Amino acid sequence: MFWTFDFPQRLSSIKKKYINNPKGNKKMEMKKMAMRSQVYEWTNLAPTSTGSNIRQSNDPISVTVDAEKALDIFIGGKGTNITQPASTTATQFVVIEDIAASPQSGGALNVRINTTDYFQNPDVTQQAGVPGLASPYPRGTTSGGETFTLGEGATGATNNGGSNVIAGDNVLPSFSLTPEVYVLPGQTWSVLYTCTATINGGVTLANGTINVGAVAAFVKYTLYDGPDSLIANKLLEMGITVNPSNVDWYKRSLLEQQSRAMATPNGGA
Amino acid sequence: MAMRSQVYEWDGARGPTPGTTGTMLGRSLSIFIGGVGNNITMPASTTATQFVVIEEIAATPTYFGIKSTLTLATSVRGLNGASTNSYFGPLAYAQIVINTTEYFQDPDNVSNYGVPGAASPYPRSVNFQPSFSLHPTVYVLPGQTWDVRYTTFSSNAGVALGDNQCFTKYTLYDGPDSLIANKLLEMGITVNPGNVDWYKRSLLSAASAPAPTNGA
């Protein structure tokens, strides 16, 4: 099999509008911020123990999350959500660079592009995805379901409110999402959270009859918009990793090509 | 000193107007001129000869966990919370704003509250380590105004020193280095001190190169 290396072609319309604007209004063009680092955090926190909320709410409480059920962290109807499914427009290109989840209760994350789950078992069957133990959020958090080891309280009692807690271990990542996951223009994507034990919602009662859990998931991605999305597609065609450095490299290649063309007597035609 | 590494630390409990739950909860506060905590005299902006590259933002982290049966703790790993909940810390986020545009958005293309403190904690510790780095960095071009906004969603995290903090690290390019930064931006080259130095070296090499013999 032969790989064909496609030398960067001139995208003159892009250059004129975004890179080498002869009108001198570059500042306005650059405000488009066409390559942006983005983050999304999901928590099972909402105003009520059964619902969801668009983004975070004041003094939220935990929402119950059922065991062994994949929950869409964007529009799953539990905890913090957004208004519509995550998708890319015709002029957007998304590169998912990191996913992480609370390691407690067997939490795990999977990426779904359109209807295809990214992480699969070796026999090509479904799995929950990357365990929170392998990619913890926050990094350095504790691993066990019995998260809190009670320390000595103010009165020496073992069950007094206001006691300090000596937390357990520090989970660090064993996993990095390399190669990254590309979401091409026009695709829909989601991130699914699954836990092996039910996470109880509501509030902890003084008689200790309920174990309330707060869990979170985190996604880091880079959004390429407008001309940078076109360049990202071009890099993909060329078999080059899509990252900010390579997008910048491609832009430089275009500019150098233009400079060479202008230096020749017939304008490079 | 035309290229300087700069930092700004905000604490909601410092300054002439320390924050309270009422003034902070759910409010997107400018860490520069928000009227809460330590502030500066005017909005952060660049002059015509300045270029700023924001390289890091961070905020007080949050701890999420599962409560064991007989625990009604209100403090975990130095973070405060309610005895009835299982998260500790301010549920804080830090957002960058350039002129009127908020940098961080959700996948539905709606602006969110920014980077969670749990992803980019300040201060960093063994217990709280960063999952996020600001790459690519954020450029503030000459003549623009910029801001970092802090939002907390927990009234149980406390309002004492260290309970609500935000940090930003940026590099200020001034004078000729600002011009070089703009040039690098036009060339599609990342603006950082190494590349600015590289460009200077290129100019010097070109200036010291022998002139063509025909004087053209």
Interface residues (C-beta under 8 A of the other chain):
Chain A: I19 N20 K26 K27 M30 K31 M33 M35 R36 S37 Q38 V39 Y40 E41 T43 L45 R55 Q56 S57 N58 D59 P60 I61 S62 F74 I82 T83 Q84 P85 A86 S87 V94 D98 A100 S102 Q104 S105 Y137 P138 R139 G140 T141 T142 G145 E146 T147 F148 L150 T158 N159 N160 G161 G162 S163 N164 V165 A167 N170 L172 W189 I199 V203 T204 L205 A206 G208 T209 N211 V212 G213 A214 V215 A216 F218 K220 T222 L223 P244 S245 D248 W249 Y250 K251 R252 L255
Chain B: L25 G26 P61 T62 Y63 F64 G65 I66 K67 S68 T69 L70 T71 L72 A73 T74 S75 V76 R77 A82 S83 T84 N85 S86 Y87 L91 Y93 I98 N99 T101 Y103 F104 Q105 D106 P107 D108 V110 N112 Y113 G114 V115 P116 A118 A119 P121 S125 V126 N127 F128 Q129 P130 S131 F132 L134 H135 P136 V138 Y139 L141 P142 G143 Q144 T151 F153 S154 S155 N156 L185 E186 M187 G188 I189 T190
